[in-house]
Each structure stands twice: as structure tokens, then as C-alpha cells.
């Protein structure tokens, strides 16, 4: 390393960490087929990888933002341009800050670690995002509602309380767990066990466990195939999530030069969503499993090239901003900030000090915090922090416990309703579960929320408060799983009707205890 580059690296490190480390020779390109017992990194390289992880996530999210969920159940063809205009990150952060939900959720958790330390209780993480002023969706929003109404973790993420528990939410915000656990995959999993169950369960949780493990390994290996295969050991083999990822790795070996063939195989075998009320019977798919497959396709077929990796991950479609964000962040940790091409970094550099929505944390501040948290975890887990370098005690991955959401529940149809709640006498259905989608609206922002009782077969199931506020909304009006198989009648009682408030019921998703039999001619 020449003297000019050495000075630049030291200057950057000292800008983030007071009393920074002296540098040593780079240790980026050391592919490995087995995890070493220990890995030594200079403080400079550790920081560079942390910065690369956060910058890669920001770049991938921004790149895929314009095509997010515009391509559902179809890939984005090669002739469709995905632009990267000058100033795009700054513009989106200032004008469309909700795009970066996968980053501001990360940073909410990072900030709790900063304030309360590595043993911060789960409720602190839960209330930090539940009370935040930013928008949320799907499993995160359902968990927010649960927490604010007394259903605390892990119940807030359990599928019986959260119809979106298999969704992508924790997967897109688990980056922090791997970034603060370099080389320590099981430590990342322990963090994800506590925080990931705030909003997810089963496959939704496994998505975060796997992504966190890939980040952790990206600090100690540059071999992408090794990283994705070794990280998968943290997921139980009996889970469908594991089987899907294993298929992607296997198909990559069968079709090493054709990512589209692997994409087709994924669609054929693994694109079925049974949980998310918005994705069942629809081309829309925010399920963690299929979107994890797209991350994996980007990483494997990207072959270590940053542009190719995020482009392929985005062109797989569906959640086309979050998937290249995860792939870009993992590859960014492998490469380090200093080796991300300037074509991408030029837009990052002009936005590095802008706080993300609902936080006072910028990209530069996130890097400083994550560096500090990584040093803490290295020392807590058998490593050492010395003068100018760290020694990481690498962890052999161990599978987390097995759990499965929506066990024994199979989609059996939708009942179109499209009526105000006040106009509904009863809803009759055959099955073992039902989820009602809808919305609450008012022409006044300060009106009271709707309080509604739901009865099934004459038995009160729940009295729910349905907020008018979009920030505090209940994603789905009502749901009930694990009913006795058979015919059921649902009725509602609105306890506090107001002229300026409307509760609109869209449709009802029905579940049965057996999959539908297909008729083949």
C-alpha cells in the first residue's frame, strides 16, 4: 500500500472512530473453503468493510427503487433500463424517504444498541420502532399495532397474531446483525432470535437469520459460493426456507451461466405464498422465501461484480429494491467501501451525512456505531481488540430452532365483500381460518378510532380498536385461524359508530385444512 493511500485510509478511519487503529496489509482476497478458527483484520479493513456493507445496501435499495413491485411474477427484461442518475440518492432521501424502510428500521435497532448496550432488552427494540414516526408495512406494521395494543414480543410476530409473519420484513432489516458480528454467525443468529421475532416467525424469521449470517461471513471470506452455503447451515434443514435456498445453490451448479433458468425453476417450485393476505391469490409476492432466492441469484450469478450482482437481484422482480439492497450490502462487506466502483459511490458520498427518515442517524453515523458494536461483540465472543488490529474468533454455524407458520392451513378461496361494515349482516364460509382485509377512513384527522367486535358462530372472538391513522393502522381488520373445520358464520358489532368514520371491508381470505385438489384432463 503506497503512502498516499495509507494516509487516506487512516484519515477516513479517524473520522469515524476516535483513536482509530493503525493499518496493516489488506486481507480482502482470501477465498476459503473452511472457516478459520481465528481471523485477524486491521482496524482500517474492518471499518472499510462495515462502510462497504452500509453503502452497498443504500446503493442497491436506490437502484431498485424505481422498479419495486412493478414486476410481479415476471423478471425485468434486459431491454428495460434501470437508471442510475446523478444525485439520485440525495433526491430520494429528501423527497421519497419511505423507500429506505429497510435502512431506517436497521438504524432504529442500531440506535438501541448504542444507547443501551449489547444486552438491551427486546422490549426496548420493539417500542423504539413501534413509536417511531416513519411509515411501515406488512409484518412490521402488524407488529407495531400489536405492540401498541399490548401484544409484546415474541407474540407480536407469531403467525397467530400477525398474518404477515412470513413476509420479507425482518429479512430486509437484519443487515445490522451481521455487520456487528463479523465472522460470528451464531452471534448474529442470537441477535436475530431476539429482534426478528418482534415481527416475524418461521420462514419470515429465517430470512433474517440467513441474511445476517451471510453478512457475518462476508467479513472473513470473499468466496461467494462458500458464504451462501456456509450461512445456510444456520437454518434448519427441514424448513421449506432451507430447501428453497439449497435448490437455488444446486440450480446454480446446473445452470452456471443462466440466471434466468434458475429464476424460472424458483417460480415453478417456490413462488406460492400462503400467508400474506395481500399476496395469496395474487401475482404480488412479498414472502421472505422467494425474495431470499432472488438475493441468492444475484449473489451467485453476479460473480463478485457489484453492478452485475445488484442488477440481477433487481431484475428478478417483486421486492426489487430490498433484494439488491441485501445482495449489495453483503458484497459490499466482502469488497469494502474502498473497492466499490466510483460509478456507484459518487451518489453515496453526497448523501452520507443526511439522516434517514424518522432517525437522526446518517450513513456515516451508522458506520461509526456499527464499528463500535462490532468491537464489543468481538471482545464478548472470544476475540481481541489490539493496537491497530482485531482478532475475530470465527464461529462454525449452528442451525437455529425449527418453527413453521400457518401449519395445516391451506388457502381455499376469497370472498369478495366490498361493503361498509355497517351494511354487513353476516359472512358465511367453509373452512378453518379467515382474514378480513379492509380500511378505516375519516374526513377528520382527530376523530376517534372505530371499536368493533367480531363474533364467529355467536362467540365473541375479539374486540379490536381500528385506528383511522395510517401510521397506526391495523393491516388487516380481523382474522382467526385454527377454527374447527366446517361451516362458520361471522358477524360484527360496531360499538362506537360515527358519521364521519367509515369501516370498509374489502374481501375475506379463507383457509381449509387440506390443499385443494387439482383436476387434470
Number of C-alpha atoms within 10 A of each C-alpha: 9 6 8 8 10 14 12 10 19 16 13 14 23 14 13 18 16 9 11 19 22 17 21 15 10 12 16 19 12 10 14 15 11 11 18 15 11 15 18 16 23 22 26 26 26 26 28 24 30 31 26 27 32 28 28 31 31 26 26 28 31 26 26 27 23 14 17 19 18 15 19 18 17 15 17 21 11 10 6 8 8 16 11 15 9 12 14 18 25 19 13 15 18 15 10 13 19 18 21 22 22 25 25 24 26 20 27 21 22 22 19 18 19 15 10 11 13 15 8 14 14 20 15 15 20 25 14 16 24 22 14 16 12 17 17 23 15 24 29 27 24 26 34 30 24 22 23 15 12 10 16 19 22 20 20 29 32 23 23 17 18 27 28 32 34 34 31 31 30 31 30 27 24 31 32 28 31 35 32 27 31 32 31 28 28 24 24 30 30 14 21 26 21 15 26 27 24 30 34 37 30 24 26 29 32 34 32 31 32 30 31 36 36 34 36 33 31 31 32 29 26 21 18 24 19 19 27 23 14 21 25 25 18 25 27 18 14 11 15 16 27 20 17 19 26 17 18 22 20 13 19 21 12 12 13 14 11 12 22 16 15 25 20 16 15 21 15 10 11 18 19 18 23 19 23 22 24 20 17 18 17 12 17 18 25 23 27 27 28 28 26 28 28 29 27 27 28 29 28 23 23 21 14 18 16 23 15 16 24 32 22 28 35 32 26 29 25 27 30 32 30 34 34 34 33 36 34 34 34 34 31 30 35 30 26 26 22 15 15 20 12 12 11 18 17 13 21 21 16 13 19 19 15 16 19 22 23 18 15 14 21 18 22 19 17 24 24 19 20 26 23 16 21 21 21 18 20 23 15 12 15 13 19 18 18 12 13 15 20 22 19 27 20 24 20 17 21 16 15 16 11 13 14 17 19 19 10 13 20 19 23 19 18 18 15 11 17 14 14 15 21 14 9 15 10 12 14 13 19 17 24 24 24 27 20 21 21 21 20 21 18 17 11 10 9 9 14 18 22 20 15 20 16 20 16 18 12 11 10 14 15 15 16 17 17 23 19 24 16 14 18 19 21 25 25 21 22 22 20 19 19 17 16 13 14 11 12 18 13 19 18 19 17 16 11 11 16 13 7 11 18 19 22 19 23 17 17 25 23 24 28 23 19 14 12 11 6 6 5 4 3
